[in-house]
Amino acid sequence: MLFRSMRAARPLAEQGRFDGFADAAPGSELNAFFRGDPAQPAVAMRGAAPIEIWHQLVKQHNAQGLDALLADEAVFFSPVVHKPQVGKAITKKYLAAAFQVFFNPSFRYVRELTGDRDAVLEFEVELDGIAVNGVDMIKWNDAGKITEFKVMLRPLKAVNLIHQKMAALLESNQP
């Protein structure tokens, strides 16, 4: 079945029943990437919404794809660090650490609200026996690059656990 939008195709792609997009050649990079071919970089999704690229990076646990998705002026807002983390390098560092901490088999997005240049994604994950509920608030620019990534978490027990795990991971990756 051919689709005209990422949103319509995503459920079938996740079930392995995705045949491609109507406006992309059958063997195109766009179709190969959306099927989950890790050999295709995120930038292969020309014209794809940044949030769809984000979903693929999460699904594939592909932190390297963040380079193509983050704007140079990206800002990361942590649920535990008061000061915003400004710049592509530090934003990538926090998000790459989050890929390791959050994206276990129990992680799933349960709700998504999207606009023209932003999205709010609610997620659930279990870490060390603690049910974590959170929200990723993502904004992007006209070029489709993420300019702002804000994370909010609940309950307090989860915030404390995430703080501990992220701090340990970020400190261990210091040069």
N, C-alpha and C positions, 0 to 999 in steps of 0.2 A: 504494500500500500504506500503510495507517495503522499507526502504532506507538504503544505505550504508554510507551516510555522513550526518553530522549535517546541512551543508549548504543546501543540497537538501531538508531536512525535515522541516526546519524552517518555510517556508511560509505556508505549510499545517498544521503544529502544531498551528500556530497562528490563523488559520481558524477552528481549532478543528477537522481536518480531518487527524490526524496523527495516524498511526497504529503501528508503531514501527520500530526498526532497525533490519535488517536481521541477524546480528550477536549477537543479544541480545534476551534472552528468552522473550516471550510475557509479563510475569508479572515482568520483571526485574526492578531493581532500576533505571537503565539507562532510560528505556522507561517511567517509572512512573515519573521520574524527568523531562524529556523533555516535557512531557504532561503538566507540571506545577503543579504537586502534591507538595504542600508546606511542606508535611511531609518528603520529601526526601531532605537531605542536599546536598549542592553543591558537596561534595566529592563523592557522589554516582555516579557521571559522570566519572567513571574511563575511561581513554583514551580519554575523550572529550577535545577539544581544549579549552584553558582558555578563549578565546573570546566568545565561545558558553556558557560557564558557566556564564560569565559576562552578556550576554544578558538575561539569565534566571533570574539572581539576579535583574536586572533592571526591567524586566517584572513583577516579583513578589514583587518588592519593598522590597527585602530581604537583608538588610544591615548586618544581622547576618551571612550570608553566606560568607561575606568578610574574616572572620577568616581563612577559608579553602583555600581561593584563593590568599591571600597576602603572599609574602615571608617576612621573618623576617627583611630583609634588604631593604624592599620596600621604595621608595622615591616618594613623591608627590610634583609636581610642580604646584603651584597655579597661576592663571592669575593675581592675585593682590598682592601676598606675594613674595617679592624678594628672600628670602632665601628658598632653597629646604627644605621640611619637611621630615626628615629622620627617618625611623623605621616603623614597622608594626602598632604600636598603634596609632601614629599620622596620618599615612596615612589612617587608618580605620576611625579615627575621622573625617577627612576632607571628605572622601567619604560618610560616613554615613550622615553627614550634607548635602552634595550634594543630597543624595537620597531624603531628605525632601524638599529641595529648588527647585530642577530641575524636579523631576519626577511626574509632574501633568499630567492630561489626554492629554494635548497638546504636551507632549514630544515625539519626535520620531527621530530615527537615519535615515538619508536620504542617506548616502553613507558610504561604508566600503571598505577599502583597507587592505588586510592582507598579512603577510609574515609568515615565519616559526616561528619566535619568537616575532612578533610585529604586531600591527594593528593600523590603524588610522580610527576613527569613527566620521563622521560629524553629528551633531545633530541640531535640531531646537526645540524651546519651546517658549511659550508666558508666560511672567510673568508680572503682573500688567500692562497689555496693551502694553508691550514692546516686540517686536519680537527679540529673542535672537538666534544668530547663533554661534555655537562653534564646537570645535574639541577635542576629547579625543585621546591622543596618548599613547598607552599602550604597554609595553614590558614585556616579561616573560622569566623565566629561563628554563633549561632542565627539571625541575621537574613540570613545568606547573604552577608555582606560579608567580604572578605579581610582578615585581621588580621595575617598573617605571610607573607612571601615571601622564601625563602632560595634563593640560586643557588650551585651548586658546579660547577666546571669542571675539565677535564683536556685535554690534558697541559699542562705548564708553559709551553710555547711558546704555547699557546692562551690561557692565563691572562694572560701578558704582552701579547699582542696585544689582548685584550679590555680590559685595563687601559688601554692606550694609546688605543684608540678611544673608550671610554666617557669617559675623562678629557677628551679633546679636545672631545667633544660636550657634556659637562656644563659645561665651562668656557666654551664658546662661547655657551651659553644663560644665562649669568649676567646678572642685571639690571644 
